[in-house]
Amino acid sequence: MWLKNKRDTDDLNGLWRVHDSIYDLTNFIQWHPGGQFWLEATKGTDITEAFEIHHIKSKKSEDVLKHFYIKPATKPRVSSLTFKNDGFYKTLKRNVQANLGDMTHDSPNTSDLCIDILLVTTFALASLSSTLCSFKCAFAAGLVSALTLTTAHNYIHKRNNLRMYYSDLLLIPSSDLRVMHILNHHVFLNSVIDSLSLINLFPKKKCVFWWCEPLILWPIAFHTFIILKVIQACISRSLTINADVLLAIILPYVMIVLNNESITTALMLYNFMIAIESFFFCLILFNNKHKHQNTFIRKDASKSKEEHDWGIYQLATICNTIEISDSQFLNSVTLKDRALHHLFPTLDRSVLHRLYPTIAETLKQFNVEICDKCYN
């Protein structure tokens, strides 16, 4: 729905726009190194922001893009965010690119091991809960699956890879996350375009419902999402059995096969596990939210007049969460280094903390400050 509205707004007749140029990337879709999804989903839209933040090696990507040039754009961009060569973000990106070559590639392997162990543990506990008809095991499976889903977020941003489908196994489609989380939330963070900005995290008056929300809404958040997705598919007559659905039924199928009582019991255990997963996932997001009373939310007019550079805008909207310990596992499941992640979403989280000297130097150069939040 959001992509359709963006296509109507950008009005590009099925082409792609990057800065002030129009491109036809139709013949490049199947060759795109990051996977076909990105170009298929963004067909007919302005992808300037997405192009810049997902290609750290800009020169190489720009050289490829030139082969698909059609014409100059005749209208100004809808977005007021800029990527000037001498601006903050492009300068930071060049500085980061220069330092990335000096970093080892051992840490991503550790990230892979962490999420693999989490997924195996989730399936083991879920299988055990079904075999023993144990709600305690189902509770543990739900908790671990929430940690798995949180860690899988690291892989959804990258080019197509096996581990990004771990979220599909746990009921949250990776394709939906790529649209609403990456193309929407990450690109237009805390603006009126960002769907998450509709949630008021800082109400002036906290009613009774606000205090009860975690116990009432968080456990049913995933179920509600799936129900709404099915309703939308029925209305648009696009209800199909695709990879998202097939992956999502693997875990409940395993639990049904292993359960010795009935299908109903197995499904009860599975849905209880999903409710626990939903609760803890929401809990992690709420406690690690990058919004803060002092950050820029929904285009505050007093701040939007000067902050047009995309990188500066991102930092104005984020309260950075720095690492809580030296444990890469704990930092992966608690979504640390939010500011750097939003600036360079395709980089593995295990690498981000090494960029702080580079970003500190660039921040000083442009006299930009960042809001930091740490755990006590």
Contacts in CASP RR format, 6 or more apart in sequence:
PFRMAT RR
TARGET T0000
AUTHOR 0000-0000-0000
METHOD contacts of the structure
MODEL  1
MWLKNKRDTDDLNGLWRVHDSIYDLTNFIQWHPGGQFWLEATKGTDITEA
FEIHHIKSKKSEDVLKHFYIKPATKPRVSSLTFKNDGFYKTLKRNVQANL
GDMTHDSPNTSDLCIDILLVTTFALASLSSTLCSFKCAFAAGLVSALTLT
TAHNYIHKRNNLRMYYSDLLLIPSSDLRVMHILNHHVFLNSVIDSLSLIN
LFPKKKCVFWWCEPLILWPIAFHTFIILKVIQACISRSLTINADVLLAII
LPYVMIVLNNESITTALMLYNFMIAIESFFFCLILFNNKHKHQNTFIRKD
ASKSKEEHDWGIYQLATICNTIEISDSQFLNSVTLKDRALHHLFPTLDRS
VLHRLYPTIAETLKQFNVEICDKCYN
1 232 0 8 1.000
2 179 0 8 1.000
2 180 0 8 1.000
2 184 0 8 1.000
2 195 0 8 1.000
3 41 0 8 1.000
3 42 0 8 1.000
3 45 0 8 1.000
3 179 0 8 1.000
3 183 0 8 1.000
6 45 0 8 1.000
6 46 0 8 1.000
7 14 0 8 1.000
7 43 0 8 1.000
7 44 0 8 1.000
7 45 0 8 1.000
9 78 0 8 1.000
10 17 0 8 1.000
10 44 0 8 1.000
10 45 0 8 1.000
10 46 0 8 1.000
10 78 0 8 1.000
11 75 0 8 1.000
12 22 0 8 1.000
12 44 0 8 1.000
12 45 0 8 1.000
12 46 0 8 1.000
13 44 0 8 1.000
14 43 0 8 1.000
14 44 0 8 1.000
15 22 0 8 1.000
15 23 0 8 1.000
15 24 0 8 1.000
15 44 0 8 1.000
15 70 0 8 1.000
16 22 0 8 1.000
16 23 0 8 1.000
16 24 0 8 1.000
16 25 0 8 1.000
16 39 0 8 1.000
16 42 0 8 1.000
16 43 0 8 1.000
16 44 0 8 1.000
16 45 0 8 1.000
16 46 0 8 1.000
16 47 0 8 1.000
17 23 0 8 1.000
17 44 0 8 1.000
17 45 0 8 1.000
17 46 0 8 1.000
17 47 0 8 1.000
17 48 0 8 1.000
17 73 0 8 1.000
17 77 0 8 1.000
18 46 0 8 1.000
18 47 0 8 1.000
18 48 0 8 1.000
18 51 0 8 1.000
18 65 0 8 1.000
19 48 0 8 1.000
19 77 0 8 1.000
19 83 0 8 1.000
20 72 0 8 1.000
20 73 0 8 1.000
20 77 0 8 1.000
21 69 0 8 1.000
21 70 0 8 1.000
21 71 0 8 1.000
21 72 0 8 1.000
21 73 0 8 1.000
22 69 0 8 1.000
22 70 0 8 1.000
22 71 0 8 1.000
22 72 0 8 1.000
22 73 0 8 1.000
23 65 0 8 1.000
23 68 0 8 1.000
23 69 0 8 1.000
23 70 0 8 1.000
24 68 0 8 1.000
24 70 0 8 1.000
25 32 0 8 1.000
25 39 0 8 1.000
25 43 0 8 1.000
25 68 0 8 1.000
26 43 0 8 1.000
27 68 0 8 1.000
28 39 0 8 1.000
28 64 0 8 1.000
28 68 0 8 1.000
29 36 0 8 1.000
29 39 0 8 1.000
29 40 0 8 1.000
30 36 0 8 1.000
32 38 0 8 1.000
32 39 0 8 1.000
33 159 0 8 1.000
34 159 0 8 1.000
34 160 0 8 1.000
35 159 0 8 1.000
35 160 0 8 1.000
37 160 0 8 1.000
37 175 0 8 1.000
37 178 0 8 1.000
38 50 0 8 1.000
38 54 0 8 1.000
38 178 0 8 1.000
41 175 0 8 1.000
41 178 0 8 1.000
41 179 0 8 1.000
41 183 0 8 1.000
42 50 0 8 1.000
42 183 0 8 1.000
46 77 0 8 1.000
46 78 0 8 1.000
46 79 0 8 1.000
48 77 0 8 1.000
48 79 0 8 1.000
48 83 0 8 1.000
49 79 0 8 1.000
49 81 0 8 1.000
49 83 0 8 1.000
49 187 0 8 1.000
49 188 0 8 1.000
49 310 0 8 1.000
50 182 0 8 1.000
50 183 0 8 1.000
50 187 0 8 1.000
51 61 0 8 1.000
51 65 0 8 1.000
52 58 0 8 1.000
52 83 0 8 1.000
52 89 0 8 1.000
52 90 0 8 1.000
52 93 0 8 1.000
52 310 0 8 1.000
53 186 0 8 1.000
53 187 0 8 1.000
53 310 0 8 1.000
53 343 0 8 1.000
53 344 0 8 1.000
53 345 0 8 1.000
53 346 0 8 1.000
54 345 0 8 1.000
54 346 0 8 1.000
55 61 0 8 1.000
56 93 0 8 1.000
56 96 0 8 1.000
56 97 0 8 1.000
56 100 0 8 1.000
56 344 0 8 1.000
56 346 0 8 1.000
56 347 0 8 1.000
57 97 0 8 1.000
58 90 0 8 1.000
58 93 0 8 1.000
58 97 0 8 1.000
79 188 0 8 1.000
80 308 0 8 1.000
81 308 0 8 1.000
81 309 0 8 1.000
81 310 0 8 1.000
81 313 0 8 1.000
82 308 0 8 1.000
82 309 0 8 1.000
82 310 0 8 1.000
83 89 0 8 1.000
83 90 0 8 1.000
83 309 0 8 1.000
83 310 0 8 1.000
84 90 0 8 1.000
84 309 0 8 1.000
87 309 0 8 1.000
87 366 0 8 1.000
88 309 0 8 1.000
88 311 0 8 1.000
88 312 0 8 1.000
88 362 0 8 1.000
88 366 0 8 1.000
88 368 0 8 1.000
89 309 0 8 1.000
89 310 0 8 1.000
89 311 0 8 1.000
89 312 0 8 1.000
89 314 0 8 1.000
89 343 0 8 1.000
91 362 0 8 1.000
91 365 0 8 1.000
91 366 0 8 1.000
92 311 0 8 1.000
92 343 0 8 1.000
92 358 0 8 1.000
92 359 0 8 1.000
92 362 0 8 1.000
93 344 0 8 1.000
95 358 0 8 1.000
95 361 0 8 1.000
95 362 0 8 1.000
96 344 0 8 1.000
96 355 0 8 1.000
96 358 0 8 1.000
96 359 0 8 1.000
99 354 0 8 1.000
99 355 0 8 1.000
99 358 0 8 1.000
100 351 0 8 1.000
103 351 0 8 1.000
103 354 0 8 1.000
107 328 0 8 1.000
107 348 0 8 1.000
107 350 0 8 1.000
107 351 0 8 1.000
108 348 0 8 1.000
108 350 0 8 1.000
108 351 0 8 1.000
110 328 0 8 1.000
110 350 0 8 1.000
111 151 0 8 1.000
111 154 0 8 1.000
111 328 0 8 1.000
111 332 0 8 1.000
111 348 0 8 1.000
111 349 0 8 1.000
111 350 0 8 1.000
112 163 0 8 1.000
114 151 0 8 1.000
114 328 0 8 1.000
114 329 0 8 1.000
114 332 0 8 1.000
115 148 0 8 1.000
115 151 0 8 1.000
115 152 0 8 1.000
115 154 0 8 1.000
115 155 0 8 1.000
115 163 0 8 1.000
115 166 0 8 1.000
115 332 0 8 1.000
116 163 0 8 1.000
118 144 0 8 1.000
118 147 0 8 1.000
118 148 0 8 1.000
118 151 0 8 1.000
119 148 0 8 1.000
119 166 0 8 1.000
119 169 0 8 1.000
121 144 0 8 1.000
122 141 0 8 1.000
122 142 0 8 1.000
122 144 0 8 1.000
122 145 0 8 1.000
122 148 0 8 1.000
122 170 0 8 1.000
123 251 0 8 1.000
123 254 0 8 1.000
125 137 0 8 1.000
125 138 0 8 1.000
125 140 0 8 1.000
125 141 0 8 1.000
125 142 0 8 1.000
125 144 0 8 1.000
126 137 0 8 1.000
126 138 0 8 1.000
126 141 0 8 1.000
126 142 0 8 1.000
126 145 0 8 1.000
126 251 0 8 1.000
126 254 0 8 1.000
126 255 0 8 1.000
126 269 0 8 1.000
126 270 0 8 1.000
126 273 0 8 1.000
127 254 0 8 1.000
127 255 0 8 1.000
127 258 0 8 1.000
128 134 0 8 1.000
128 137 0 8 1.000
128 141 0 8 1.000
129 135 0 8 1.000
129 136 0 8 1.000
129 137 0 8 1.000
129 138 0 8 1.000
129 140 0 8 1.000
129 141 0 8 1.000
129 255 0 8 1.000
129 269 0 8 1.000
129 273 0 8 1.000
130 254 0 8 1.000
130 255 0 8 1.000
130 256 0 8 1.000
130 258 0 8 1.000
130 259 0 8 1.000
130 266 0 8 1.000
130 269 0 8 1.000
130 270 0 8 1.000
131 258 0 8 1.000
131 259 0 8 1.000
131 260 0 8 1.000
133 259 0 8 1.000
133 260 0 8 1.000
133 261 0 8 1.000
133 265 0 8 1.000
133 269 0 8 1.000
134 269 0 8 1.000
135 269 0 8 1.000
135 272 0 8 1.000
138 269 0 8 1.000
138 270 0 8 1.000
138 272 0 8 1.000
138 273 0 8 1.000
138 276 0 8 1.000
139 272 0 8 1.000
139 273 0 8 1.000
139 276 0 8 1.000
141 273 0 8 1.000
141 276 0 8 1.000
142 273 0 8 1.000
142 274 0 8 1.000
142 276 0 8 1.000
142 277 0 8 1.000
142 280 0 8 1.000
143 276 0 8 1.000
143 277 0 8 1.000
143 280 0 8 1.000
145 170 0 8 1.000
145 273 0 8 1.000
145 277 0 8 1.000
146 276 0 8 1.000
146 277 0 8 1.000
146 278 0 8 1.000
146 279 0 8 1.000
146 280 0 8 1.000
146 281 0 8 1.000
146 283 0 8 1.000
146 284 0 8 1.000
147 280 0 8 1.000
147 284 0 8 1.000
147 333 0 8 1.000
148 166 0 8 1.000
148 170 0 8 1.000
149 166 0 8 1.000
149 167 0 8 1.000
149 170 0 8 1.000
149 172 0 8 1.000
149 277 0 8 1.000
149 281 0 8 1.000
150 281 0 8 1.000
150 284 0 8 1.000
150 332 0 8 1.000
150 333 0 8 1.000
150 334 0 8 1.000
150 335 0 8 1.000
151 332 0 8 1.000
151 333 0 8 1.000
152 163 0 8 1.000
152 164 0 8 1.000
152 166 0 8 1.000
152 167 0 8 1.000
152 170 0 8 1.000
152 174 0 8 1.000
153 167 0 8 1.000
153 177 0 8 1.000
153 181 0 8 1.000
153 335 0 8 1.000
154 332 0 8 1.000
154 348 0 8 1.000
154 349 0 8 1.000
155 161 0 8 1.000
155 163 0 8 1.000
155 164 0 8 1.000
155 166 0 8 1.000
156 164 0 8 1.000
156 167 0 8 1.000
156 174 0 8 1.000
156 177 0 8 1.000
156 178 0 8 1.000
156 181 0 8 1.000
156 182 0 8 1.000
157 182 0 8 1.000
157 186 0 8 1.000
157 345 0 8 1.000
157 346 0 8 1.000
158 164 0 8 1.000
158 346 0 8 1.000
158 348 0 8 1.000
159 346 0 8 1.000
164 174 0 8 1.000
165 174 0 8 1.000
165 243 0 8 1.000
165 247 0 8 1.000
167 173 0 8 1.000
167 174 0 8 1.000
167 177 0 8 1.000
168 174 0 8 1.000
168 243 0 8 1.000
168 244 0 8 1.000
168 247 0 8 1.000
168 248 0 8 1.000
169 247 0 8 1.000
169 248 0 8 1.000
169 250 0 8 1.000
169 251 0 8 1.000
170 251 0 8 1.000
170 277 0 8 1.000
171 222 0 8 1.000
171 226 0 8 1.000
171 248 0 8 1.000
171 274 0 8 1.000
171 277 0 8 1.000
172 222 0 8 1.000
172 225 0 8 1.000
173 229 0 8 1.000
173 244 0 8 1.000
173 248 0 8 1.000
174 244 0 8 1.000
175 244 0 8 1.000
176 229 0 8 1.000
176 244 0 8 1.000
180 195 0 8 1.000
182 345 0 8 1.000
184 193 0 8 1.000
184 194 0 8 1.000
184 195 0 8 1.000
185 194 0 8 1.000
185 195 0 8 1.000
185 196 0 8 1.000
186 342 0 8 1.000
186 345 0 8 1.000
188 194 0 8 1.000
189 313 0 8 1.000
189 314 0 8 1.000
189 317 0 8 1.000
189 318 0 8 1.000
189 342 0 8 1.000
190 196 0 8 1.000
190 197 0 8 1.000
190 291 0 8 1.000
190 295 0 8 1.000
190 296 0 8 1.000
190 297 0 8 1.000
190 298 0 8 1.000
190 317 0 8 1.000
191 197 0 8 1.000
191 298 0 8 1.000
191 299 0 8 1.000
191 317 0 8 1.000
192 298 0 8 1.000
192 299 0 8 1.000
197 297 0 8 1.000
197 298 0 8 1.000
201 289 0 8 1.000
201 291 0 8 1.000
202 291 0 8 1.000
202 293 0 8 1.000
203 210 0 8 1.000
209 216 0 8 1.000
214 279 0 8 1.000
214 282 0 8 1.000
214 283 0 8 1.000
214 286 0 8 1.000
217 282 0 8 1.000
218 278 0 8 1.000
218 279 0 8 1.000
218 282 0 8 1.000
218 283 0 8 1.000
219 275 0 8 1.000
219 276 0 8 1.000
219 278 0 8 1.000
219 279 0 8 1.000
220 275 0 8 1.000
220 278 0 8 1.000
221 278 0 8 1.000
221 281 0 8 1.000
221 282 0 8 1.000
222 274 0 8 1.000
222 275 0 8 1.000
222 277 0 8 1.000
222 278 0 8 1.000
222 281 0 8 1.000
223 271 0 8 1.000
223 274 0 8 1.000
223 275 0 8 1.000
223 278 0 8 1.000
230 239 0 8 1.000
233 239 0 8 1.000
233 240 0 8 1.000
251 270 0 8 1.000
252 266 0 8 1.000
252 267 0 8 1.000
252 270 0 8 1.000
255 266 0 8 1.000
255 267 0 8 1.000
255 269 0 8 1.000
255 270 0 8 1.000
256 263 0 8 1.000
256 266 0 8 1.000
256 267 0 8 1.000
258 266 0 8 1.000
259 265 0 8 1.000
259 266 0 8 1.000
259 269 0 8 1.000
284 333 0 8 1.000
284 334 0 8 1.000
284 335 0 8 1.000
285 335 0 8 1.000
288 321 0 8 1.000
288 334 0 8 1.000
288 335 0 8 1.000
288 338 0 8 1.000
289 319 0 8 1.000
290 317 0 8 1.000
290 318 0 8 1.000
290 319 0 8 1.000
290 320 0 8 1.000
290 321 0 8 1.000
290 338 0 8 1.000
290 339 0 8 1.000
290 342 0 8 1.000
291 297 0 8 1.000
291 317 0 8 1.000
291 319 0 8 1.000
292 319 0 8 1.000
292 371 0 8 1.000
292 373 0 8 1.000
294 319 0 8 1.000
294 371 0 8 1.000
295 316 0 8 1.000
295 317 0 8 1.000
295 318 0 8 1.000
295 319 0 8 1.000
295 371 0 8 1.000
296 303 0 8 1.000
296 304 0 8 1.000
296 307 0 8 1.000
296 313 0 8 1.000
296 316 0 8 1.000
296 317 0 8 1.000
297 317 0 8 1.000
303 316 0 8 1.000
307 313 0 8 1.000
307 316 0 8 1.000
311 343 0 8 1.000
312 366 0 8 1.000
312 368 0 8 1.000
314 339 0 8 1.000
314 342 0 8 1.000
314 343 0 8 1.000
315 339 0 8 1.000
315 343 0 8 1.000
315 368 0 8 1.000
315 369 0 8 1.000
315 370 0 8 1.000
318 338 0 8 1.000
318 339 0 8 1.000
318 342 0 8 1.000
318 370 0 8 1.000
318 371 0 8 1.000
319 338 0 8 1.000
319 371 0 8 1.000
319 372 0 8 1.000
319 373 0 8 1.000
320 337 0 8 1.000
320 338 0 8 1.000
320 339 0 8 1.000
320 340 0 8 1.000
320 370 0 8 1.000
320 371 0 8 1.000
320 372 0 8 1.000
320 373 0 8 1.000
321 334 0 8 1.000
321 335 0 8 1.000
321 336 0 8 1.000
321 337 0 8 1.000
321 338 0 8 1.000
321 373 0 8 1.000
321 374 0 8 1.000
321 375 0 8 1.000
322 336 0 8 1.000
322 337 0 8 1.000
322 372 0 8 1.000
322 373 0 8 1.000
322 374 0 8 1.000
323 331 0 8 1.000
323 336 0 8 1.000
323 337 0 8 1.000
323 353 0 8 1.000
324 330 0 8 1.000
324 331 0 8 1.000
324 334 0 8 1.000
324 336 0 8 1.000
324 374 0 8 1.000
324 375 0 8 1.000
325 331 0 8 1.000
328 350 0 8 1.000
331 337 0 8 1.000
331 349 0 8 1.000
332 349 0 8 1.000
332 350 0 8 1.000
334 375 0 8 1.000
335 341 0 8 1.000
336 349 0 8 1.000
336 353 0 8 1.000
337 349 0 8 1.000
337 352 0 8 1.000
337 353 0 8 1.000
339 370 0 8 1.000
340 347 0 8 1.000
340 352 0 8 1.000
340 353 0 8 1.000
340 355 0 8 1.000
340 356 0 8 1.000
340 359 0 8 1.000
341 347 0 8 1.000
341 349 0 8 1.000
341 352 0 8 1.000
343 359 0 8 1.000
344 352 0 8 1.000
344 355 0 8 1.000
347 355 0 8 1.000
363 369 0 8 1.000
363 370 0 8 1.000
END
